[in-house]
Amino acid sequence: MVMDLDGTLIKMKFDIFQVKKRVSEVAKQHGFELRENESIQDFLDRASHLLPPHEFAKLREEIQNILRNEDRKSAEQAEATPGIADVLEKLKTLGFKLVVATNSHREAVEEALKKTGLDKYFEHVYTRDDVEKMKPRPDILLKIAEDMRIPISSIVYVGDSVNDLRAAREAGARFIAVAWGLHSAEKFMENGATEIAHNPSELLNHLGVHLTKVVPDTSTIINGTLTQLVEQGLLDGCEVILPAAAIDELQAQASQKREPGFVGLNELKKVRSIAEQHRLNIRIVGERPSLEDIKLARKGRIDAIIREAAKRENAVLITSDYVQSLVAEAEGVQVRYFPPKELPTQLSFERYFTEDTLSLHFKEGVPLMAKRGKPGQFQLVKIGEQPLTAEELNNLIKEVTEYARVKPEANIEIVRAGAFVAQIGNYRIAVARPPFSSGLEVTIVRPIVKLRIEDYKLPPKLLERLEKKAEGILIAGPPGSGKSTFAASLAEFYSRMGKIVKTLESPRDLQVGPDITQYGPLEGDFEKTAEILLLVRPDYTVFDEIRRDRDFQVFSDMRLAGIGMIGVVHASEAVSAIQRFIGRVELGMVPHIIDTVIFLDAGRIAKVYNLSMTVRVPTGMSEEDLSRPLVEVRDFLTDELEYEIYTFGEENVIIPVKKLHDEVRSETRELREKIVEALRSFDENVQVEMVSRKKAIVKVDREVLPKIIGRRGENIARLEKELGVSLDVEPRIASIGVEVPFEVRESGNSLRLELGEKMAGKTVAVYAGEKFLFSATVGRKGVITVRKNSEHGRALVRAIYAEIPLKVLQTG
């Protein structure tokens, strides 16, 4: 709908008679006379044919200056026509597009609209500055139709003068005259006007916006449009027909503790409370939806039942669902579409967020609390002393749900019975209701910093690993430690390297650039999202955050499929993040899934671990036959072994090796001194290495080896018994001596090393490859006999099976 300004929207302050008098004086100076009842534009059209172009341009500019001065005076005294604001509010609510078309100068028009507060109702403003010719020429109306790409016949023009009527006629637009401006109703009727409004409210009658029988669908109930129409009097005396299916749908949602259900039922309750005041006749029609209808609700079955009710009752369907309105039109149902109302640019809770505010905590019966500070130094601050009421929290929840439904940057990410999580821009909003929570609660969190990877000042060694080697990265830390911030910076780091980066999130709250696509769970399942991502083939995927068993499985499957993965997990210490994978995936697969663990605390990187798989005897065990596959967890920067993970019995265990070594060093210091003291009589330079509390490796001069071992190991056995520790005696300098030929033969439970009678009584050292196994004195027949189940015998058997070459060196 297009509306004139002076005399229509604002009270007539423009002195048209004084203006015409001054224009007449200027016309006489150019040899013309302004005729009686001739419009200024008609005069200009006549003069343009009679005057030379340069003289006409001068005349036109002089007249424009007269009009501009009068416009300025009029704008300074502008007052809105009484009652016009209410009509404009109703028309905007009903979905009318409102436009101003006036002969006044733009600067004065904008000032007048702003001064009267009417500017908020109009989408566009057209003035004489936008066209060559003013009204009564149709140029301004034709331009509006062209700019808005609509047929001129769909425009309704409202004005207060015969010039407005003439402009509408020449353009081919519908015209409604108003009798409170320049010309009276009689004047309009003399000129053939057929539609005349004597006061602003009569405009609604001419536009046919008063409804007598309506059927609202769930969209208009939930977003408050039905309540608004009633409160504004647009449904006074109307019959409001509520399909039972719509009420049942709201009840079902509320029973499942879903927010739209609560909001919709509260809106119906509000309409009921003001029904008598607005002379509403509320009637419930139709049958309750069947089980099949409920199952097909998401497929549009409930919407179809509502349309059928409107058609059967010969009522107007009112909806804020664009698809619903299109289907209704296709089915021949009377429908009025009300676009979702424009929401404020700022959410109500944003005023509480300062630069250092991480989160707001709203809880029924408790004052508003805010967590403020910086990572590692947050404090809970009370905002106000007044406890929050249920009504205040419900209004906040309604605002959040409306934003989430309307704004493209907002989404409802998680919906559960008694709770939901919404993401609106940078804000993550979690809502909890009884009985899930003890009271109504709303928590709003936002990131307080956005960093680049360079801001963390990473060691060059770590930066190189992230660039070239790390493909299974786990980012761990306690809540609020900056995990998501680091994950976002790492994602953008890879993106800048030319990698294709995607994210898996629920809710989608990572602060990343537009080149990184953020994915949620497809049909509520991250496994289905992973199926799509495997077809997309990203280089890296950020999973924020890994919570449930299925999340760990998805992360593992994608990593094993060859996609670089960056996972975010809650953990109190770095090793706990690894432990969360153990039991969910096979132990041997853990290093193939996770190669780097980055632990954050208070926004900084506190620890970096590197994982690898090896096969050996676990730390603290002495028997060679106890070797097994194990996962080594090393400090990435120092390469120090801190943890070992392996299977013991039927359990997977994590052994804090560094802590164990520290404890062993402390506890065995005294024992080591005793061993050194006991063996010093054999070798002043004896070296003792404590493997554990029960085992030590002793390195001595090769010449004293036989003395320490003794005949048939009697000396070493006595020393072990006295000291309470197992001793492995080795030469301090390995592989010195003359290699002698020998043969190995098996004899029952023993192995025989046959060196020949010439070696009888000689001392020899036995090696597997370059590893020293034991020393011995050759028997009278040139044979060394070793029992298979002894420590030395088991070492020989393992070497033979592993095809490690044995050698014997004569040392004495």
C-alpha positions in Angstrom: 0.0 0.0 0.0 1.3 3.4 -1.0 0.5 6.5 1.1 0.8 10.3 0.6 2.6 12.2 3.3 1.2 15.8 3.9 -2.5 15.8 4.9 -2.6 11.9 4.9 0.0 10.6 7.3 0.8 14.0 9.0 -1.4 17.0 9.7 -1.5 19.5 6.9 1.2 22.0 7.7 2.2 22.7 4.0 0.6 26.0 3.0 -0.2 25.2 -0.6 -2.1 28.5 -1.1 0.9 30.6 0.0 3.2 28.4 -2.2 1.0 28.9 -5.2 1.0 32.6 -4.7 4.8 32.7 -4.7 5.0 30.4 -7.7 2.5 32.8 -9.5 4.9 35.7 -8.9 7.8 33.8 -10.3 5.7 32.8 -13.3 4.9 36.4 -14.1 8.6 37.3 -14.1 9.0 34.8 -17.0 5.9 36.1 -18.8 3.5 33.4 -17.6 0.5 33.2 -15.3 -0.5 30.3 -13.0 -4.1 29.5 -13.9 -6.8 28.9 -11.3 -6.9 25.2 -10.0 -3.8 24.5 -12.1 -1.3 22.2 -10.4 2.3 23.3 -10.2 3.3 20.2 -12.3 0.7 21.1 -15.0 2.1 24.7 -15.1 5.7 23.3 -15.5 4.5 21.0 -18.3 3.0 24.0 -20.1 6.0 26.2 -19.6 8.4 23.5 -20.8 6.8 23.7 -24.3 7.0 27.5 -24.6 10.3 28.5 -23.0 13.8 27.9 -24.3 15.5 25.0 -22.4 17.9 27.2 -20.4 15.2 29.6 -19.3 12.8 26.7 -18.4 15.6 25.1 -16.3 16.0 28.4 -14.4 12.2 28.7 -13.8 12.0 25.1 -12.6 14.9 25.6 -10.1 13.3 28.7 -8.7 10.0 26.8 -8.1 11.9 23.9 -6.6 13.5 26.3 -4.1 10.1 27.7 -3.1 8.8 24.1 -2.5 12.0 23.1 -0.7 11.7 26.0 1.8 8.1 25.2 2.5 8.9 21.5 3.0 11.5 22.4 5.6 9.1 24.5 7.6 6.4 21.8 7.4 8.8 19.1 8.6 9.7 21.2 11.6 6.1 21.3 12.7 5.1 17.8 11.7 2.5 15.9 13.8 1.1 12.5 13.0 -2.6 12.3 12.0 -4.5 11.0 15.1 -5.1 7.3 14.9 -2.9 6.7 11.9 -0.1 4.9 13.8 -2.6 2.3 15.1 -3.8 1.6 11.6 -0.2 1.4 10.2 0.7 -1.1 13.1 -2.3 -3.3 12.2 -1.5 -3.2 8.5 2.1 -4.1 9.1 1.0 -7.0 11.4 -1.3 -8.2 8.6 1.6 -8.4 6.2 1.0 -5.2 4.1 4.1 -3.7 2.5 3.9 0.1 3.2 5.5 2.8 1.0 5.4 6.6 1.1 5.0 8.5 -2.2 5.1 12.3 -1.9 5.8 15.5 -3.8 7.9 16.8 -0.9 11.7 17.0 -0.8 13.5 13.8 0.6 15.4 15.5 3.4 12.2 17.1 4.8 10.2 13.8 4.4 12.7 11.8 6.4 12.8 14.4 9.1 9.0 14.5 9.3 8.7 10.7 9.5 11.4 10.4 12.1 9.9 13.3 14.2 6.5 11.6 14.2 7.8 8.0 14.8 6.1 6.8 11.6 9.4 5.9 9.8 9.4 2.4 11.4 6.3 1.3 9.4 7.6 2.0 5.9 9.8 -0.2 3.8 10.5 2.5 1.2 10.1 6.2 0.8 9.8 7.9 -2.7 9.9 11.7 -3.1 10.0 14.2 -5.9 13.8 13.8 -6.0 13.3 10.3 -7.4 11.3 11.2 -10.5 11.3 13.8 -13.3 7.7 14.9 -12.8 5.6 15.3 -9.7 2.0 14.3 -9.1 -0.5 14.5 -10.7 1.8 12.9 -13.2 1.9 9.1 -12.5 5.8 8.8 -12.6 6.2 8.2 -8.9 3.7 5.3 -8.8 5.0 3.7 -12.0 8.6 3.8 -10.5 7.4 2.1 -7.3 5.8 -0.7 -9.3 8.9 -1.1 -11.4 11.3 -1.1 -8.4 9.2 -3.6 -6.5 8.6 -5.7 -9.6 4.8 -5.8 -9.1 1.9 -5.0 -11.5 0.6 -1.4 -11.0 -2.9 -2.9 -10.5 -1.7 -4.5 -7.2 -0.9 -1.0 -5.7 -3.4 0.7 -3.5 -2.7 4.5 -3.3 -4.0 6.5 -0.4 -4.0 10.3 -0.6 -5.7 13.6 0.5 -5.8 15.6 -2.8 -7.3 15.5 -6.3 -3.8 15.5 -7.6 -3.2 12.1 -5.8 -6.4 10.8 -7.4 -5.3 11.9 -10.9 -1.9 10.3 -10.4 -3.5 7.0 -9.4 -5.9 7.1 -12.4 -3.2 7.8 -14.9 -1.0 5.0 -13.5 -3.9 2.5 -13.3 -3.7 2.0 -9.5 -6.5 1.6 -7.0 -7.2 4.9 -5.1 -8.6 5.4 -1.6 -9.3 9.1 -0.7 -9.0 10.4 2.8 -11.3 13.2 3.8 -9.1 14.6 6.7 -6.6 16.4 4.5 -6.5 19.0 1.7 -9.7 18.1 -0.1 -13.1 17.2 1.3 -15.2 14.1 0.6 -17.5 16.2 -1.6 -14.5 17.5 -3.7 -13.4 13.9 -4.2 -16.9 12.7 -5.2 -17.1 15.6 -7.7 -13.9 14.2 -9.3 -15.2 10.7 -9.4 -13.6 9.1 -6.3 -15.4 5.9 -5.3 -13.6 5.0 -2.1 -13.4 7.6 0.7 -12.2 7.1 4.3 -13.4 9.7 6.8 -11.0 8.6 9.5 -8.0 6.3 9.6 -9.8 3.2 11.0 -12.1 3.3 7.9 -9.1 2.5 5.8 -9.2 -1.0 7.3 -12.8 -1.5 6.1 -11.9 -0.4 2.5 -8.9 -2.8 2.6 -11.2 -5.7 3.8 -8.9 -6.7 6.6 -11.5 -7.3 9.2 -12.0 -11.1 9.6 -15.2 -12.7 10.8 -14.1 -16.4 11.0 -10.6 -17.7 11.3 -8.7 -20.9 11.8 -5.2 -20.4 13.3 -2.5 -23.0 12.7 0.2 -23.9 15.2 2.7 -21.4 13.7 0.5 -18.4 14.4 -0.3 -19.7 17.9 3.3 -20.3 18.9 4.8 -17.1 17.5 2.1 -15.0 19.2 0.5 -13.7 15.9 -3.0 -14.8 17.0 -2.6 -13.1 20.4 -1.3 -9.9 18.7 -4.3 -9.8 16.2 -6.7 -10.2 19.1 -5.0 -7.5 21.3 -5.0 -5.0 18.3 -8.7 -5.5 17.8 -8.3 -7.0 14.4 -10.4 -10.0 15.4 -13.0 -8.2 17.5 -16.4 -10.0 17.3 -14.7 -12.8 15.3 -15.2 -16.5 15.6 -11.9 -18.2 16.3 -12.0 -21.9 15.4 -9.4 -24.1 17.0 -8.8 -27.5 15.4 -8.5 -30.2 18.1 -5.5 -31.6 16.2 -3.6 -28.3 16.7 -4.3 -28.3 20.4 -3.3 -32.0 20.7 -0.1 -31.3 18.8 0.8 -28.5 21.3 0.0 -30.8 24.2 2.1 -33.6 22.8 5.1 -31.3 22.4 4.6 -29.9 26.0 4.3 -33.5 27.3 7.7 -34.2 25.7 9.0 -31.1 27.5 9.6 -29.4 24.1 9.6 -25.6 24.3 7.2 -24.8 21.4 4.5 -26.8 23.2 4.7 -24.8 26.4 4.8 -21.5 24.4 1.8 -22.4 22.3 -0.4 -23.5 25.2 0.5 -20.3 27.1 -0.5 -18.2 24.1 -3.9 -20.0 23.9 -4.4 -19.4 27.6 -3.7 -15.7 27.0 -6.2 -15.5 24.2 -8.8 -17.2 26.4 -8.2 -14.6 29.1 -9.0 -11.6 26.7 -11.7 -13.3 24.6 -14.6 -11.7 26.4 -13.0 -8.2 26.2 -12.7 -8.6 22.4 -16.1 -10.4 21.9 -14.4 -13.6 20.6 -16.4 -16.8 20.0 -13.8 -19.5 20.5 -14.8 -23.0 19.2 -12.9 -26.2 19.1 -13.7 -28.5 16.1 -12.6 -31.8 14.6 -11.6 -35.1 16.0 -8.5 -35.9 18.0 -5.6 -37.0 15.7 -5.1 -40.7 15.4 -1.9 -42.6 16.1 -1.1 -42.6 12.4 -1.7 -38.8 12.2 0.7 -38.2 15.1 3.4 -40.4 13.5 3.0 -38.4 10.2 3.0 -35.0 12.0 6.4 -34.2 10.7 5.3 -35.0 7.2 2.6 -32.4 7.3 -0.4 -34.5 8.4 -1.5 -32.1 11.3 -1.2 -29.1 8.9 -3.4 -30.9 6.4 -6.1 -31.5 9.2 -6.0 -27.8 10.0 -6.5 -26.8 6.3 -9.4 -29.2 6.0 -11.0 -27.6 9.1 -10.7 -24.1 7.5 -12.2 -25.3 4.3 -15.0 -27.2 6.0 -15.9 -24.2 8.1 -15.6 -21.7 5.2 -13.1 -19.8 7.4 -9.8 -17.9 6.7 -6.7 -19.9 7.6 -4.2 -17.7 9.3 -0.6 -18.9 9.2 3.0 -17.8 9.6 4.2 -20.9 7.7 5.0 -19.9 4.1 4.7 -23.5 2.8 1.4 -24.0 4.6 0.1 -20.8 2.9 1.2 -22.0 -0.5 -0.5 -25.4 -0.1 -3.7 -23.7 1.2 -3.8 -21.5 -1.9 -3.3 -24.5 -4.1 -6.2 -26.3 -2.4 -8.5 -23.3 -2.7 -8.5 -22.5 1.0 -8.9 -18.9 2.1 -5.6 -18.0 3.7 -3.9 -15.0 5.2 -0.1 -15.3 5.5 1.5 -13.3 8.4 5.3 -13.3 8.0 7.1 -13.9 11.2 7.4 -10.5 12.9 10.7 -8.7 12.7 12.7 -9.3 15.9 14.8 -6.7 17.6 18.4 -6.5 16.4 19.6 -7.2 19.9 18.5 -10.0 22.2 17.3 -8.9 25.7 20.1 -10.8 27.5 22.9 -9.2 25.5 22.9 -6.1 27.7 24.3 -8.2 30.5 27.3 -9.4 28.5 30.5 -7.4 29.1 33.7 -8.0 27.2 34.9 -10.4 29.9 31.6 -12.3 30.5 31.8 -15.9 29.6 28.3 -17.0 30.7 25.0 -15.9 32.2 23.0 -18.1 34.6 19.2 -17.6 34.9 17.4 -19.7 37.5 13.9 -19.4 38.9 14.0 -18.0 42.4 17.7 -16.9 42.3 19.2 -13.6 41.2 20.9 -13.5 37.8 24.5 -14.6 38.0 27.4 -14.0 35.5 30.8 -15.7 35.1 33.3 -13.1 34.3 37.1 -12.9 34.0 39.6 -14.7 31.8 40.5 -18.4 31.3 41.7 -19.8 34.6 40.6 -16.7 36.6 36.8 -16.7 36.3 34.5 -15.4 39.1 30.8 -15.8 39.6 29.2 -12.3 39.9 25.7 -11.5 41.1 23.8 -9.1 38.8 21.0 -7.5 40.9 19.4 -8.7 44.1 15.9 -9.5 42.8 15.2 -13.3 42.4 14.1 -14.2 38.8 10.5 -15.2 38.3 9.1 -18.1 36.2 7.4 -15.5 34.0 10.7 -13.7 33.3 12.4 -16.9 32.3 9.5 -18.1 30.1 9.6 -14.7 28.3 13.3 -15.2 27.7 12.7 -18.8 26.5 10.0 -17.6 24.1 12.4 -14.9 22.7 15.1 -17.6 22.2 12.7 -20.0 20.4 11.4 -17.2 18.1 14.9 -16.2 17.2 15.9 -19.8 16.6 12.9 -20.3 14.2 13.3 -17.1 12.3 16.9 -16.0 12.1 19.2 -17.8 9.6 22.1 -17.7 12.0 20.1 -19.4 14.7 19.2 -23.1 15.2 17.7 -25.4 17.8 20.6 -27.9 18.0 19.4 -30.4 20.6 15.9 -31.2 21.8 15.3 -33.6 24.7 12.4 -34.2 27.1 12.8 -31.3 29.6 15.7 -29.6 27.9 16.9 -28.0 24.6 20.0 -26.3 23.3 19.9 -23.4 20.9 22.7 -21.7 19.0 22.1 -18.0 18.1 25.2 -16.5 16.5 28.0 -16.7 19.1 25.6 -17.6 22.0 24.9 -21.2 23.1 21.7 -21.3 25.1 20.8 -24.3 27.2 17.3 -24.5 28.7 16.3 -27.0 31.4 12.8 -27.6 32.9 11.5 -29.7 35.8 11.4 -32.6 36.3 14.7 -32.9 34.4 16.0 -30.0 36.6 15.0 -28.9 40.1 13.9 -25.6 38.7 13.5 -23.6 35.5 17.0 -22.7 34.3 18.6 -20.9 31.3 22.4 -20.9 30.8 23.9 -18.7 28.0 27.5 -19.1 27.1 29.6 -17.3 24.5 33.4 -17.4 23.6 35.2 -14.4 25.0 38.3 -14.6 22.7 39.1 -15.7 19.2 42.7 -16.6 18.6 45.0 -17.6 15.8 47.4 -20.5 16.1 50.3 -17.9 16.2 48.8 -16.4 19.4 49.7 -19.6 21.3 53.4 -19.2 20.5 53.8 -22.9 19.9 57.4 -24.5 20.1 58.8 -24.9 16.5 58.9 -28.7 17.1 55.1 -28.9 17.8 54.3 -26.5 15.0 56.2 -28.7 12.6 54.4 -31.8 13.8 51.0 -30.1 13.3 52.0 -29.1 9.8 53.5 -32.4 8.6 52.7 -35.4 10.8 49.8 -35.0 13.2 46.6 -36.5 11.8 44.9 -37.9 14.9 44.9 -35.0 17.3 43.0 -35.0 20.6 42.5 -31.7 22.4 41.7 -32.2 26.0 41.1 -30.1 29.1 38.6 -29.3 31.8 35.5 -27.2 31.1 36.3 -23.6 30.3 40.0 -24.3 29.6 39.9 -23.0 26.0 39.6 -26.3 24.1 37.1 -25.1 21.5 39.0 -21.9 21.0 42.2 -23.8 20.3 40.3 -26.2 18.0 38.8 -23.3 16.0 42.3 -21.7 15.6 43.7 -25.1 14.5 40.9 -25.6 12.0 41.6 -22.1 10.5 45.4 -22.9 10.6 44.8 -25.9 8.3 42.4 -24.0 6.2 45.0 -21.3 5.5 47.4 -24.1 4.5 45.0 -25.0 1.7 43.4 -28.0 3.4 39.7 -28.8 3.1 38.4 -28.5 6.7 34.9 -29.5 8.0 33.5 -29.7 11.6 31.2 -32.0 13.4 29.4 -30.2 16.2 26.3 -30.2 18.3 25.7 -27.4 19.0 27.6 -25.7 16.2 29.4 -23.0 18.2 33.0 -23.0 16.9 34.1 -19.6 15.8 35.5 -20.4 12.3 35.5 -18.6 9.0 33.0 -19.0 6.2 35.3 -21.3 4.2 34.9 -24.0 6.9 31.5 -25.8 6.7 30.0 -26.8 10.1 28.0 -30.0 10.2 25.5 -31.1 12.8 24.1 -34.6 13.4 22.2 -35.7 10.2 18.7 -36.8 11.3 20.1 -36.8 14.9 23.0 -39.2 14.1 26.6 -38.3 13.6 27.2 -41.7 11.9 25.0 -40.4 9.0 26.9 -37.2 8.9 30.2 -39.2 8.7 28.8 -41.1 5.7 28.3 -37.8 3.9 31.7 -36.5 5.0 33.5 -39.6 3.6 32.0 -38.7 0.2 33.1 -35.0 0.6 36.6 -36.2 1.4 37.9 -33.4 3.7 41.6 -33.3 4.7 40.7 -32.5 8.3 37.6 -32.7 10.4 37.1 -31.1 13.8 34.8 -33.2 16.1 33.6 -30.8 18.9 33.0 -32.5 21.2 33.3 -36.3 21.7 30.9 -37.4 24.4 29.0 -40.7 23.8 30.2 -44.1 22.8 29.0 -43.6 19.2 30.9 -40.4 19.0 34.2 -42.2 19.8 33.3 -44.8 17.2 32.6 -42.2 14.5 35.9 -40.4 15.3 37.8 -43.7 15.1 36.1 -44.9 11.9 36.8 -41.6 10.1 40.4 -41.5 11.3 41.0 -45.1 10.2 39.4 -44.2 6.8 42.3 -41.8 6.3 40.7 -38.4 7.3 42.8 -36.2 9.6 40.8 -35.9 12.8 40.9 -33.3 15.6 38.8 -34.3 18.6 37.7 -32.3 21.6 37.1 -34.1 24.9 36.6 -33.1 28.5 39.4 -34.5 30.7 41.0 -33.5 34.1 44.4 -34.6 32.8 46.0 -35.4 29.5 46.2 -39.2 30.0 42.5 -39.3 30.9 41.6 -38.3 27.3 43.5 -41.4 26.0 41.8 -43.6 28.7 38.4 -42.6 27.4 39.2 -44.4 24.1 40.5 -47.5 25.8 37.6 -50.0 26.0 35.8 -48.3 23.2 38.4 -49.3 20.6 41.0 -52.1 20.6 44.2 -51.2 22.5 46.4 -51.9 19.5 44.4 -49.4 17.4 44.7 -46.5 19.8 48.1 -45.2 18.3 46.7 -45.5 14.8 43.7 -43.3 15.8 45.4 -40.9 18.2 49.0 -39.8 17.5 49.0 -36.4 19.4 47.3 -35.3 22.6 47.3 -31.6 23.4 46.1 -30.7 27.0 45.0 -27.2 27.7 44.6 -25.5 31.1 43.6 -21.9 31.7 43.8 -21.2 27.9 47.4 -22.4 27.5 49.0 -25.6 26.3 50.1 -27.4 29.4 51.1 -30.8 28.0 51.7 -32.5 24.6 51.9 -36.3 24.3 53.0 -38.5 21.5 51.7 -42.1 21.2 53.4 -45.0 19.6 53.2 -48.8 19.6 56.1 -51.2 20.5 56.7 -54.8 21.7 58.9 -55.2 24.8 58.9 -56.1 28.5 56.9 -53.5 30.4 58.7 -51.3 32.8 59.0 -52.9 36.2 58.9 -56.5 34.9 62.1 -58.5 34.6 61.2 -61.8 32.9 61.8 -61.7 29.1 58.8 -63.9 28.4 56.6 -61.2 29.7 57.2 -59.0 26.7 54.0 -57.9 25.0 52.6 -55.1 22.7 52.3 -51.9 24.5 51.4 -48.2 23.8 54.1 -45.7 24.9 52.9 -42.3 25.9 55.8 -39.9 25.7 56.2 -36.2 26.4 56.4 -34.8 22.9 58.8 -32.0 23.7 61.3 -34.0 25.9 60.7 -37.5 24.5 60.5 -38.8 28.1 58.4 -41.9 28.6 55.5 -41.0 31.0 52.9 -43.8 30.6 52.7 -47.4 29.3 49.4 -48.9 28.3 49.1 -52.7 27.9 47.0 -55.7 28.6 47.6 -57.4 32.0 45.4 -60.5 32.4 42.1 -59.5 30.9 42.4 -55.8 31.8 43.9 -52.9 30.0 46.1 -50.9 32.4 47.8 -47.5 32.3 51.1 -47.5 34.2 52.6 -44.1 35.2 56.2 -45.0 34.2 57.7 -41.7 35.0 56.1 -41.7 38.5 57.2 -45.3 38.9 60.8 -44.5 38.0 60.9 -41.6 40.4 59.6 -43.8 43.2 62.0 -46.7 42.3 64.9 -44.3 42.2 63.9 -43.0 45.7 63.2 -46.4 47.2 66.2 -48.3 45.7 68.9 -45.8 46.4 69.8 -47.5 49.7 69.6 -51.0 48.2 71.9 -50.0 45.4 74.5 -48.8 47.9 74.3 -52.2 49.6 74.9 -54.1 46.3 77.9 -51.8 45.5 79.3 -52.5 49.0 78.9 -56.2 48.6 80.6 -56.4 45.2 83.3 -53.9 45.7 85.7 -56.6 47.0 85.4 -58.2 43.5 85.7 -55.0 41.5 86.3 -51.5 42.8 84.6 -50.0 39.7 81.4 -52.0 39.9 78.3 -50.4 38.2 74.8 -51.1 39.5 71.6 -50.2 37.7 68.3 -50.8 39.6 65.7 -52.1 37.2 63.1 -52.4 40.0 62.9 -53.0 43.7 63.6 -56.7 43.0 66.1 -56.7 40.2 69.4 -55.0 39.4 71.9 -55.2 36.6 75.6 -55.4 37.8 78.4 -54.6 35.4 81.9 -55.6 36.4 85.3 -56.4 34.9 85.1 -59.5 32.7 87.9 -61.2 34.7 85.9 -61.2 37.9 82.8 -62.6 36.4 83.6 -66.3 37.3 84.4 -65.3 40.9 81.1 -63.5 41.4 79.1 -66.3 39.8 81.1 -69.1 41.5 80.9 -72.8 41.0 77.5 -73.7 39.6 76.3 -70.2 40.5 76.8 -70.7 44.3 78.3 -67.2 44.9 75.7 -65.3 43.0 72.8 -67.3 44.6 74.2 -66.5 48.1 74.5 -62.8 47.3 70.9 -62.7 45.9 69.6 -64.3 49.0 71.5 -61.9 51.3 70.5 -58.8 49.4 66.9 -59.9 48.6 67.3 -58.9 44.9 67.8 -60.7 41.6 71.2 -59.8 40.1 72.1 -59.9 36.4 75.9 -59.8 36.1 77.3 -58.5 32.8 80.8 -57.5 31.7 81.3 -53.8 31.8 82.8 -53.8 28.3 80.9 -56.2 26.1 82.2 -58.5 23.3 85.9 -58.6 24.4 87.4 -62.1 24.0 88.1 -64.8 21.4 85.2 -66.3 19.7 85.2 -70.1 19.9 83.2 -72.7 17.8 80.4 -74.6 19.5 77.3 -76.6 18.8 74.0 -76.5 20.6 72.2 -79.8 21.3 69.0 -80.5 23.1 69.0 -83.1 25.8 65.7 -83.6 27.6 65.0 -80.5 29.7 68.4 -79.1 29.0 70.4 -77.3 26.3 74.0 -78.4 25.8 76.6 -76.0 24.5 79.5 -78.3 23.3 82.8 -76.4 22.9 85.3 -79.4 23.0 87.5 -80.8 25.8 90.3 -78.3 25.0 87.9 -75.6 26.5 87.4 -77.5 29.8 87.8 -75.1 32.8 87.9 -72.0 30.6 85.6 -69.0 31.3 83.3 -68.0 28.4 80.6 -65.4 27.8 77.5 -66.3 25.8 75.8 -63.7 23.5 72.6 -63.5 21.4 73.6 -61.2 18.7 75.3 -58.3 20.6 73.3 -58.9 23.7 75.2 -60.5 26.6 73.2 -63.4 28.1 75.5 -65.0 30.8 79.0 -66.1 31.7 79.9 -69.7 32.6 82.9 -72.0 33.3 83.2 -74.9 30.8 82.8 -78.3 32.3 85.5 -81.2 32.3 84.1 -82.6 29.1 84.0 -79.2 27.3 80.2 -78.9 27.8 78.0 -76.1 29.4 74.6 -77.5 30.4 71.7 -75.0 30.9 68.3 -76.0 32.0 65.5 -74.9 29.7 63.3 -73.5 32.5 66.1 -71.4 34.0 66.4 -67.7 33.2 69.5 -68.3 31.0 67.8 -71.3 29.4 64.7 -69.3 28.4 66.9 -66.6 27.0 68.7 -69.2 24.8 65.4 -70.7 23.6 63.9 -67.3 22.7 67.1 -66.4 20.7 67.0 -69.7 18.9 63.3 -69.3 17.9 63.9 -65.7 16.9 66.8 -66.9 14.7 69.2 -64.6 16.5 72.8 -65.9 16.0 74.5 -67.2 19.2 78.2 -66.7 19.9 80.6 -67.8 22.6 83.6 -65.7 23.5 86.6 -67.1 25.7 87.2 -64.5 28.4 89.5 -66.4 30.7 
